[in-house]
């Protein structure tokens, strides 16, 4: 990402607020695809939704168990009604 890129301001804004963190080397690669988990993390962080983790094994989606890296963000989005899908 270059400072003159049209998206540099918003990316910097989100990074400074901890909503996005980029790659391990500190770079941002805006033309790379994102996963649904990454997108949900951005939405949850951007709207400062409170964490929501159901007790012991009560996860909302069968394909997002507690061990999934984006589990707390997906659960927060589900609780807030931001995402929906097939329940367990």
C-alpha positions as CSV (number, residue, x, y, z in Angstrom):
1,X,0.0,0.0,0.0
2,X,1.3,3.4,-0.9
3,X,0.3,6.7,0.8
4,X,-1.2,8.0,-2.4
5,X,-3.6,5.0,-2.8
6,X,-7.2,6.0,-2.6
7,X,-7.8,3.5,0.3
8,X,-4.7,4.5,2.3
9,X,-6.6,6.8,4.6
10,X,-9.4,4.4,5.6
11,X,-6.9,1.5,6.0
12,X,-4.7,3.6,8.2
13,X,-7.7,4.7,10.3
14,X,-8.8,1.1,10.9
15,X,-5.3,-0.1,11.6
16,X,-4.8,2.7,14.2
17,X,-7.9,1.6,16.0
18,X,-7.0,-2.1,16.0
19,X,-9.8,-3.1,13.7
20,X,-7.4,-4.5,11.1
21,X,-3.8,-5.6,11.6
22,X,-2.5,-6.6,8.1
23,X,0.0,-9.3,7.5
24,X,2.8,-10.5,9.8
25,X,5.3,-8.3,8.1
26,X,3.2,-5.2,8.8
27,X,2.0,-4.8,5.3
28,X,-1.5,-4.4,4.0
29,X,-2.5,-6.0,0.7
30,X,-5.9,-4.6,-0.3
31,X,-6.1,-6.5,-3.6
32,X,-5.9,-9.9,-1.9
33,X,-9.1,-11.8,-1.2
34,X,-10.5,-11.9,2.3
35,X,-12.2,-14.7,4.0
36,X,-15.7,-14.4,5.5
37,X,-14.1,-14.7,8.9
38,X,-11.8,-11.7,8.2
39,X,-14.7,-9.7,6.9
40,X,-16.8,-10.4,10.0
41,X,-13.8,-9.4,12.2
42,X,-13.6,-6.1,10.4
43,X,-17.3,-5.4,10.8
44,X,-17.4,-6.4,14.5
45,X,-14.3,-4.3,15.2
46,X,-15.5,-1.3,13.1
47,X,-18.8,-1.2,15.0
48,X,-17.2,-2.1,18.3
49,X,-19.7,-4.9,18.9
50,X,-19.3,-6.6,22.3
51,X,-17.8,-10.0,22.5
52,X,-20.2,-12.8,22.6
53,X,-19.2,-16.4,23.2
54,X,-21.8,-19.0,24.1
55,X,-21.0,-21.3,27.0
56,X,-19.4,-24.7,26.4
57,X,-20.0,-25.9,22.9
58,X,-23.1,-23.8,22.3
59,X,-21.7,-22.3,19.1
60,X,-24.1,-20.9,16.6
61,X,-22.8,-22.3,13.3
62,X,-21.7,-25.9,12.8
63,X,-18.7,-24.9,10.6
64,X,-17.4,-22.4,13.2
65,X,-16.5,-24.3,16.4
66,X,-14.8,-22.7,19.4
67,X,-11.4,-23.5,18.1
68,X,-11.9,-21.5,14.9
69,X,-9.7,-18.4,14.8
70,X,-12.6,-16.0,14.1
71,X,-15.1,-17.7,16.5
72,X,-15.6,-14.8,18.9
73,X,-16.1,-12.3,16.1
74,X,-18.6,-14.5,14.3
75,X,-20.5,-15.2,17.5
76,X,-20.6,-11.4,18.3
77,X,-21.9,-10.7,14.8
78,X,-24.5,-13.5,15.1
79,X,-25.7,-12.2,18.4
80,X,-26.0,-8.6,17.0
81,X,-28.0,-9.9,14.0
82,X,-25.3,-8.9,11.5
83,X,-24.9,-12.4,10.1
84,X,-27.2,-15.4,9.9
85,X,-27.1,-18.8,8.4
86,X,-27.8,-22.4,9.3
87,X,-27.8,-23.0,13.0
88,X,-26.4,-26.2,14.7
